[in-house]
Amino acid sequence: MKKIATPQDLQAELTQILAYSQSERPERGRIAAKLNDLADRLEGTSKTAMDSEEEELYDAIWMIASNDGDSYRKKDAKGAVKKAWAEWQKLERQRNNENWRGIQRKLEADLAKRWAKGEV
């Protein structure tokens, strides 16, 4: 979660909320959610403090979940988060598999050389 550290950060957030509220079809619930999120970030009242890895994961899941149009239409936040988690895991597995293919042969060759020399 991005903290509000400066008055400029606050101004930018409020400007985005105001712009959305003046759009063609603003939704009151969405505006309220944005204001509640902003209040939490201002007060630092998030339920649990997150370290940087947790914040990265939160942001990644948030981005996937917030773009789930089907869940948005149904107002199914729980379903959106569940699907986003599954999608993130799939993407992470793919990334790890690609990395693995890149290093597997090198690891095997280096380990074989080390063992051939009698090193553990």
C-alpha positions in Angstrom: 0.0 0.0 0.0 1.4 3.4 -1.0 1.6 5.7 2.0 0.7 9.3 1.8 4.1 10.9 2.7 3.7 14.5 1.4 1.0 17.1 0.8 1.7 16.6 -2.9 0.8 12.9 -2.6 -2.4 13.8 -0.8 -3.2 16.4 -3.5 -2.6 13.9 -6.3 -4.8 11.3 -4.7 -7.6 13.8 -4.0 -7.4 15.1 -7.6 -7.9 11.6 -8.9 -10.9 11.0 -6.7 -12.4 14.3 -7.7 -11.8 13.7 -11.4 -13.5 10.3 -11.1 -16.5 11.8 -9.1 -17.0 14.3 -12.0 -16.8 11.6 -14.7 -19.8 10.6 -16.8 -21.0 7.7 -14.5 -19.3 7.8 -11.1 -20.3 5.1 -8.6 -20.8 6.2 -5.1 -19.5 3.0 -3.7 -16.3 3.2 -5.6 -15.8 6.8 -4.5 -16.4 5.8 -0.9 -14.0 2.9 -1.1 -11.3 5.2 -2.5 -11.9 7.7 0.3 -11.8 5.0 2.9 -8.5 3.6 1.5 -7.1 7.2 1.4 -8.1 7.7 5.1 -6.5 4.4 6.1 -3.3 5.4 4.3 -3.3 8.9 6.0 -3.9 7.5 9.4 -1.7 4.5 9.0 -4.5 2.3 10.3 -3.9 -0.7 8.0 -4.9 -3.8 9.8 -1.4 -5.2 9.6 1.9 -3.6 8.8 3.4 -5.0 5.6 7.0 -5.4 4.8 8.3 -4.6 1.3 7.7 -8.2 -0.1 4.1 -8.2 1.2 3.5 -4.8 -0.3 4.8 -6.0 -3.7 2.5 -9.0 -3.5 -0.4 -6.9 -2.4 0.2 -4.5 -5.3 0.5 -7.3 -7.8 -2.7 -9.0 -6.6 -4.5 -5.7 -6.4 -3.7 -4.9 -10.0 -4.9 -8.2 -11.3 -8.1 -8.2 -9.1 -9.0 -4.6 -9.8 -9.0 -5.4 -13.6 -11.4 -8.3 -13.2 -14.4 -6.9 -15.0 -16.6 -9.9 -14.4 -16.1 -9.8 -10.6 -16.5 -6.0 -10.6 -19.9 -6.3 -12.3 -21.0 -8.8 -9.7 -19.4 -6.7 -6.9 -17.6 -9.9 -5.9 -14.4 -8.7 -4.2 -13.7 -12.1 -2.6 -14.0 -13.8 -6.0 -11.8 -11.2 -7.7 -9.0 -11.7 -5.1 -9.3 -15.4 -5.3 -9.0 -15.4 -9.1 -6.2 -12.8 -8.9 -4.2 -15.0 -6.5 -4.6 -18.0 -8.8 -3.5 -15.9 -11.8 -0.5 -14.5 -9.9 0.6 -18.0 -8.9 0.3 -19.2 -12.5 2.4 -16.2 -13.7 4.9 -16.8 -11.0 5.3 -20.5 -11.9 5.8 -19.5 -15.5 8.5 -17.0 -14.6 10.2 -19.5 -12.3 10.1 -22.2 -15.0 11.6 -19.8 -17.5 14.4 -18.9 -15.0 14.9 -22.6 -14.2 15.4 -23.6 -17.8 18.0 -20.9 -18.0 20.1 -22.1 -15.0 19.4 -25.8 -14.9 22.3 -26.9 -17.2 24.8 -24.5 -15.6 23.9 -25.8 -12.1 24.3 -29.4 -13.3 27.6 -28.7 -15.0 29.0 -26.7 -12.0 27.9 -29.3 -9.5 29.4 -32.2 -11.6 32.8 -30.3 -11.8 32.8 -29.7 -8.1 32.1 -33.3 -7.3 34.6 -34.5 -9.8 37.2 -32.5 -7.9 36.1 -34.1 -4.7 34.6 -30.9 -3.3 31.4 -31.1 -1.4 
